[in-house]
């Protein structure tokens, strides 16, 4: 389970244009590849059941990550407006059953601002229930808008995330693993730097925050995910505020693995330098998925043990089984056994849902993202229908005795 960037436009407008959930144009080759790769439409019983996770107020909500307990994080509109006249959006934690002193259902995690109408974004959750993301703070920029900082949330408490140096807090925590190591992005203005935060000494580094190295000639970047081995993926760039500049999908290894030495490695060094390449997720087996945005279209890739293969969509996450979720244009998709299937084709035809994004997947095959029903955009959780057929409720770990 990963997390990728989810910063509002007011934080950094140029970076917002790189967001992976924007509609894309596949191009002629991409469309042909898509048609070949699409799995068959399932006209029988639905494979997944869709659960509407709700909203904290008026507006929309979006799920970003899910852990092995079926606990979901994301962000939701509240229908309120901040003193700076920005719509307020809050990080949420959705629980299938009471936990961490919170009731089942969608819970507002608050923000780092003393102001009651501060915004925040929930991006990732570990199996221990640690949540990381980004939040407005009481620090203001030169035009008196609040700066954003990374946060860590545990057992009802949201705390600001430390940065490696004295630069003002600006971005946030992107991903967290089960030992509490966090991959994050720090920035000031239009500059961005990837770093890792360690709760205790590891990999020859002291506890605390450490900037990650970048690839030669690419001095900036952002992170997307970290696995249980402390391996980090993301994107390196010439400059974060330059669209269409040189970039590369990277893999950082704290120790030798996959036939590679410790250090930072480009997974797309053979591609034209002006193609926008990013790594977006890594599982514990070292399988990496990423995106490639090039002049004639867009698509994805999967990398494992030095071999990179193309995907006909923009991936967001993957599990240990090798199932990959993502987006093709404005349609949520699932890739398994070498074929891509629209998630809309795997749910009841009369459900009324149009599934737009698939952001996260756990090892039990549960998928989270967003969908539209009755004109409203909502965070959704997709459970395997077989779980319900066996009489188990969503969130019951007893229902997940086998992998999909």
Secondary structure as the mmCIF struct_conf table of DSSP 4:
data_model
#
loop_
_struct_conf.conf_type_id
_struct_conf.id
_struct_conf.beg_label_comp_id
_struct_conf.beg_label_asym_id
_struct_conf.beg_label_seq_id
_struct_conf.end_label_comp_id
_struct_conf.end_label_asym_id
_struct_conf.end_label_seq_id
TURN_TY1_P TURN_TY1_P1 UNK A 9 UNK A 11
HELX_RH_AL_P HELX_RH_AL_P1 UNK A 13 UNK A 16
TURN_TY1_P TURN_TY1_P2 UNK A 17 UNK A 18
TURN_TY1_P TURN_TY1_P3 UNK A 20 UNK A 21
BEND BEND1 UNK A 22 UNK A 22
HELX_RH_AL_P HELX_RH_AL_P2 UNK A 27 UNK A 37
STRN STRN1 UNK A 38 UNK A 38
HELX_LH_PP_P HELX_LH_PP_P1 UNK A 39 UNK A 41
BEND BEND2 UNK A 44 UNK A 45
BEND BEND3 UNK A 47 UNK A 47
STRN STRN2 UNK A 48 UNK A 52
BEND BEND4 UNK A 56 UNK A 59
STRN STRN3 UNK A 61 UNK A 66
TURN_TY1_P TURN_TY1_P4 UNK A 68 UNK A 69
STRN STRN4 UNK A 72 UNK A 81
TURN_TY1_P TURN_TY1_P5 UNK A 83 UNK A 84
BEND BEND5 UNK A 85 UNK A 85
HELX_LH_PP_P HELX_LH_PP_P2 UNK A 86 UNK A 86
STRN STRN5 UNK A 87 UNK A 95
BEND BEND6 UNK A 96 UNK A 97
STRN STRN6 UNK A 99 UNK A 99
TURN_TY1_P TURN_TY1_P6 UNK A 100 UNK A 101
STRN STRN7 UNK A 102 UNK A 102
BEND BEND7 UNK A 104 UNK A 104
STRN STRN8 UNK A 105 UNK A 108
BEND BEND8 UNK A 112 UNK A 112
BEND BEND9 UNK A 114 UNK A 115
TURN_TY1_P TURN_TY1_P7 UNK A 116 UNK A 117
STRN STRN9 UNK A 120 UNK A 125
TURN_TY1_P TURN_TY1_P8 UNK A 127 UNK A 128
STRN STRN10 UNK A 131 UNK A 140
TURN_TY1_P TURN_TY1_P9 UNK A 142 UNK A 143
BEND BEND10 UNK A 144 UNK A 144
HELX_LH_PP_P HELX_LH_PP_P3 UNK A 145 UNK A 145
STRN STRN11 UNK A 146 UNK A 154
TURN_TY1_P TURN_TY1_P10 UNK A 155 UNK A 156
STRN STRN12 UNK A 157 UNK A 160
HELX_LH_PP_P HELX_LH_PP_P4 UNK A 161 UNK A 162
BEND BEND11 UNK A 164 UNK A 167
HELX_LH_PP_P HELX_LH_PP_P5 UNK A 168 UNK A 169
BEND BEND12 UNK A 171 UNK A 171
STRN STRN13 UNK A 172 UNK A 176
TURN_TY1_P TURN_TY1_P11 UNK A 178 UNK A 179
BEND BEND13 UNK A 180 UNK A 180
STRN STRN14 UNK A 182 UNK A 188
TURN_TY1_P TURN_TY1_P12 UNK A 189 UNK A 190
STRN STRN15 UNK A 191 UNK A 198
BEND BEND14 UNK A 199 UNK A 200
STRN STRN16 UNK A 202 UNK A 202
TURN_TY1_P TURN_TY1_P13 UNK A 203 UNK A 204
STRN STRN17 UNK A 205 UNK A 205
BEND BEND15 UNK A 207 UNK A 207
STRN STRN18 UNK A 208 UNK A 211
HELX_LH_PP_P HELX_LH_PP_P6 UNK A 212 UNK A 213
TURN_TY1_P TURN_TY1_P14 UNK A 216 UNK A 217
STRN STRN19 UNK A 220 UNK A 226
TURN_TY1_P TURN_TY1_P15 UNK A 228 UNK A 229
STRN STRN20 UNK A 232 UNK A 237
BEND BEND16 UNK A 238 UNK A 238
TURN_TY1_P TURN_TY1_P16 UNK A 240 UNK A 241
TURN_TY1_P TURN_TY1_P17 UNK A 243 UNK A 244
STRN STRN21 UNK A 247 UNK A 253
BEND BEND17 UNK A 254 UNK A 255
STRN STRN22 UNK A 257 UNK A 257
TURN_TY1_P TURN_TY1_P18 UNK A 258 UNK A 259
STRN STRN23 UNK A 260 UNK A 260
BEND BEND18 UNK A 262 UNK A 262
STRN STRN24 UNK A 263 UNK A 266
BEND BEND19 UNK A 267 UNK A 267
TURN_TY1_P TURN_TY1_P19 UNK A 269 UNK A 270
BEND BEND20 UNK A 271 UNK A 271
TURN_TY1_P TURN_TY1_P20 UNK A 273 UNK A 274
BEND BEND21 UNK A 275 UNK A 275
STRN STRN25 UNK A 276 UNK A 282
TURN_TY1_P TURN_TY1_P21 UNK A 284 UNK A 285
STRN STRN26 UNK A 288 UNK A 294
TURN_TY1_P TURN_TY1_P22 UNK A 295 UNK A 296
STRN STRN27 UNK A 297 UNK A 304
TURN_TY1_P TURN_TY1_P23 UNK A 305 UNK A 306
STRN STRN28 UNK A 307 UNK A 311
BEND BEND22 UNK A 312 UNK A 313
STRN STRN29 UNK A 314 UNK A 318
TURN_TY1_P TURN_TY1_P24 UNK A 320 UNK A 321
STRN STRN30 UNK A 324 UNK A 328
TURN_TY1_P TURN_TY1_P25 UNK A 329 UNK A 330
STRN STRN31 UNK A 331 UNK A 336
TURN_TY1_P TURN_TY1_P26 UNK A 337 UNK A 338
STRN STRN32 UNK A 339 UNK A 342
HELX_RH_3T_P HELX_RH_3T_P1 UNK A 343 UNK A 346
BEND BEND23 UNK A 347 UNK A 347
TURN_TY1_P TURN_TY1_P27 UNK A 349 UNK A 350
BEND BEND24 UNK A 351 UNK A 351
STRN STRN33 UNK A 354 UNK A 361
TURN_TY1_P TURN_TY1_P28 UNK A 363 UNK A 364
STRN STRN34 UNK A 367 UNK A 373
TURN_TY1_P TURN_TY1_P29 UNK A 374 UNK A 375
STRN STRN35 UNK A 376 UNK A 384
HELX_RH_AL_P HELX_RH_AL_P3 UNK A 385 UNK A 389
TURN_TY1_P TURN_TY1_P30 UNK A 390 UNK A 391
HELX_LH_PP_P HELX_LH_PP_P7 UNK A 392 UNK A 393
TURN_TY1_P TURN_TY1_P31 UNK A 394 UNK A 395
HELX_RH_3T_P HELX_RH_3T_P2 UNK A 397 UNK A 399
BEND BEND25 UNK A 401 UNK A 402
#
